[in-house]
Structure formats: structure tokens, C-alpha cells
């Protein structure tokens, strides 16, 4: 299993929106960055990801799971853009802020702490373990 991080502005699409979609999940559409798209193309069903509130809150708030592999993004006719579907698994006991990640030993090389603009990014197994612990969950 691989680990990822999905960023969204909570006013546009927040954790509660994702939870409301239930087991069927939701298309992670609208991504228009080649690196983020390529990350989604690498995902497999069952991979897990952090759900991160960007702009407002700037924190990891829950864990999602890839429930459909990369396919054409239904919000565009442009064949270059794909996306996965994700479903909410569980919320964090306490949100893990970007500021907390930036000072946490072991997260110095995490993409989130070095490239806060990339909307879909990989997370290493060790980073996953650390952030889950910070959020009150066991990895």
C-alpha cells in the first residue's frame, strides 16, 4: 500500500463533504497540475491518504482511501486530466497543522513541509506513522 495527501479548501470541499459521500466516495476532480495528476495515476485501490484542509485551517483532518483508480476527469473534455475516487475512512482525533509538521522531527523531507502548493502528493510510510501519531491515531 502507498500513502498520499489530498489537499482541498474546506469552504469548497471539506472533510464533512467527503464523509457525506459515504462508501461510494467522490471523484477527486479538478486537478490541473501534471505532477499531481501523475501521482493519482500511480495510485491503486486501497491506497490511503491524508485529507488536508488548505488555506483555512492548514491541517490534516482525516484519512481517506482510494476506491477507484485513475480515470478521465469528468469535469473536462481535455483528455490530459485524470483523477481517482476517494472515500473517507476516519477523522483524526485532533487536526495536525502544517506548522506542527514543519517542526516535527522526521518530517523535514515531507513534501507538505517543502511544497505546500502541490495538491496531491506522496507520503512515506514513516511520515504516515508520525502524522497519524500526532493526530491521535495508530498507523
N, C-alpha and C positions, 0 to 999 in steps of 0.2 A: 504494500500500500504506500502511496505517496501522499504528501501533505502540501496544502496550498493556503493562500489567504485571498479572500474576495473582499474588495472594498466597495462600499456604497454610501452615499449620503443618506442619512436616516430620514430626512424630510422627503426624499424621493422614493427610496426603497430601504426600509429599516428591518431590523430583526423581527418585529411584530408582523410585518408584511410577509416575511419569509415563513414564519411559523404558521400563519393563516393559510398558506398554500398546502399544508399537510403533507402526507406521504407522497403525493404526486410531484411535489416540488414545483419549481418555476425555472423557465429559461433565463439564463444569465446573459441577457441580450444587451446590445448597445455598445459593446466594447469595440473601440476603433483604434487600437494600438496593436501593432504586429507582434510585439513581444508577449503581450497579454494573451492575444489570440493563440499564439503558438503554445503558450503554457496550457491553455484549455485543450488544444489538440493533443497534448501529451497525457491528459487525464484519462483515468479508467474508472468504470463503475466501482463504487466502494471507496475510492479515494476520499479523504476527509479534508476539510478546510476550515480555517478561522473565518468568521463573519465579522468584518471590521467596519465600524461606523467612522467614516471620514468627515472632514470639515467640522461637524458638530459632534463633540464627544471624543473623537480621535481615540477609539478604544476597540479592542477585540471584545465582543459581547456574546459570542456563541460559536457552536460547531455545526457545520453543515456537511453533507455527504453528496458526492456526485452520483446522480441517479440515472443520467443519460449521457452518453459520450458525445463528443463534439459533432455538431451537425450545423447546417446552414442557419444563420441568424434570421428569424422570421421578420425582423423589423427593417430589413433592407433587401433590395433586389441585387445588390452587389455581391457576386459570388466569392469575394475575398474574405468575407466575415462569417465566422463560425461562433458557436457557443455551446456550452454544456448546460445541463439542467442540474439544479441542486435542491436538496431538501434540508430543512432544519432538523438537527438531531437533539441538541440540548443547549441551554443557555449556560453562560458562565455564572458562578456563584457571585463573583464580583468582576466588573469590567477590568481589563488590563489596558492601561493607557499607553499611548505612544511614548510619552515622557518616561513612564516606568520601564518600558522596553529599552529605551536608549541608555539607561544607567544599570540595567541588569547584567551581571556577568554571564557570559555565554551567548549573549545576543548581539555582540558587537558587529558581527558579519551578517546579521539577518537583513534580508532585502528591505523589509519595512523600515529599519532604522537608517538605511542608507539611500533608499529610493522611495520616498513617500508618495510619489506620483503614480507608480505602476499599479494598475487596478486589479490585476490578477497575478499573483507571484508565488514562487515556490517557497516552502518552509522545510528545513531539515528536520529529521527525527529528533535530534537533540533540542532544537528550537521549539518544536512541538511540545516536548516534555516540559521544558522550562515554562513556557507561556501557559500551558494547562495548569501547572502547579501554581503559578501566580494568580490564576483565575479561580482557584479552588476546586479544580477537577484533577483526577488522576488520568494520566496519559493513556 
